[in-house]
Amino acid sequence: MTQFTSFMEAALDQARQAAARGEVPVGAVISRNGEIIARAGNRTREDHDPTGHAEILAIRSACAALQSERLPGCDLWVTLEPCPACAATISAARIRRLYYAAPDPKSGGIAQGPRIFTHPQAHHVPEIYTGLLEEEAATLLRDFFAGKR
């Protein structure tokens, strides 16, 4: 049996880097066989790309690294509950497990809003785990937005 290792701290590091660039502080990493194979923070403003969410960028990077459009056996660690577009991409990529830190009552697409993975047309539903380093992720987001007001 393999020992569980959390990569949420690495995702939080990506979120901090995103905040330092003026982006909404969301970070994501993708692991496979106990190793990180991709990491990203939000880059919507920097790249002038509405799809520049941390999850999408990490999935793109992992697919390129593995030379595959699907990521079975890979786990995604993200600091905020994915939005509906990211949830659909996670399903299409066949991510094995999704770990997210903080819920997103306003824009989430998994436990909130449209609940993408419960839709009958969801191609794949990953195992989902929530709450890992939730307070740290939520504080990072609160502090970021407080500084904008």
C-alpha positions in Angstrom: 0.0 0.0 0.0 1.3 3.4 -0.9 1.4 6.3 1.6 -0.9 9.2 0.9 1.0 12.4 0.1 -0.8 15.7 -0.2 0.3 18.1 -3.0 -2.0 20.9 -1.8 0.9 22.9 -0.4 2.4 23.0 -3.9 -0.9 24.1 -5.3 -1.0 26.9 -2.6 2.4 28.0 -3.7 1.1 28.3 -7.3 -1.8 30.4 -5.9 0.5 32.7 -4.0 2.5 33.2 -7.2 -0.7 34.0 -9.1 -1.6 36.6 -6.5 1.8 38.2 -6.8 1.1 38.6 -10.5 -2.2 40.3 -9.7 -4.2 37.2 -10.7 -7.0 35.6 -8.6 -5.0 33.3 -6.3 -5.9 29.9 -7.5 -3.2 27.2 -8.0 -3.3 23.7 -9.3 -0.9 20.8 -9.6 -1.3 17.4 -11.2 0.4 14.4 -9.8 1.0 10.9 -11.1 2.6 8.0 -9.2 3.5 10.3 -6.3 5.2 12.9 -8.4 4.1 16.3 -9.6 4.0 16.4 -13.4 2.4 19.8 -14.0 1.7 23.0 -12.0 0.0 26.3 -12.8 -1.6 29.3 -11.3 -4.3 31.5 -12.8 -3.2 33.5 -15.8 -6.4 34.9 -17.2 -5.3 38.6 -17.0 -1.7 38.0 -17.9 -2.4 35.9 -20.9 -5.7 37.8 -21.9 -7.4 34.4 -21.9 -10.7 33.7 -20.1 -9.7 30.0 -20.1 -6.4 30.6 -18.3 -7.7 29.0 -15.1 -5.1 27.1 -13.0 -6.8 23.8 -13.6 -7.0 24.2 -17.4 -3.4 25.3 -17.6 -2.2 22.4 -15.4 -4.2 19.9 -17.5 -2.8 21.3 -20.7 0.7 21.0 -19.4 0.2 17.4 -18.1 -1.3 16.3 -21.4 1.7 17.8 -23.3 4.1 16.1 -20.9 2.4 12.7 -21.3 1.6 13.2 -25.0 -2.0 12.3 -24.4 -5.4 14.0 -24.4 -6.4 12.0 -21.3 -4.9 11.8 -17.9 -6.1 8.5 -16.3 -4.1 7.7 -13.2 -3.5 11.4 -12.6 -4.7 13.4 -9.6 -5.5 17.1 -9.6 -4.9 19.3 -6.6 -6.5 22.8 -6.7 -6.9 25.5 -4.1 -10.5 26.4 -5.0 -13.5 24.4 -6.1 -13.4 24.2 -9.9 -15.8 26.3 -11.9 -18.2 24.5 -14.3 -15.8 24.9 -17.3 -12.9 23.5 -15.3 -15.1 20.6 -14.0 -16.1 19.7 -17.6 -12.4 19.7 -18.6 -11.5 17.6 -15.6 -14.2 15.1 -16.7 -13.0 15.1 -20.4 -9.4 14.6 -19.3 -10.4 11.6 -17.2 -8.6 12.8 -14.0 -8.6 10.0 -11.5 -8.9 12.1 -8.3 -9.8 15.7 -7.6 -8.7 17.3 -4.4 -9.8 20.9 -3.7 -9.2 23.1 -0.7 -11.9 25.7 -0.4 -15.5 25.6 -1.6 -16.7 28.3 -4.0 -20.3 29.2 -3.2 -20.4 31.8 -6.0 -18.8 30.1 -9.0 -18.2 26.5 -8.1 -19.3 23.8 -10.4 -19.0 20.6 -8.3 -20.7 21.0 -4.9 -22.3 24.3 -5.9 -24.2 25.6 -8.9 -24.6 23.1 -11.8 -22.8 20.2 -10.1 -21.2 19.1 -13.4 -20.3 15.6 -12.2 -23.9 14.7 -11.4 -25.1 15.5 -14.9 -26.0 12.4 -17.0 -23.7 13.6 -19.8 -20.6 13.8 -17.6 -18.1 11.6 -19.5 -16.2 10.7 -16.3 -16.5 11.4 -12.6 -13.3 11.5 -10.6 -13.1 10.6 -6.9 -13.5 13.9 -5.1 -11.9 15.0 -1.8 -12.4 18.4 -0.2 -11.1 20.5 2.6 -7.4 19.9 2.5 -5.8 23.1 3.7 -9.1 24.8 3.2 -8.5 27.6 5.7 -5.2 28.6 4.1 -6.7 28.7 0.7 -9.7 30.7 1.8 -7.6 33.1 3.7 -5.4 33.7 0.7 -8.5 34.5 -1.4 -10.1 36.7 1.3 -6.9 38.7 1.7 -6.5 39.1 -2.1 -10.0 40.5 -2.5 -9.8 42.6 0.6 -6.8 44.3 -0.9 -8.8 45.1 -4.1 -11.6 46.8 -2.2 
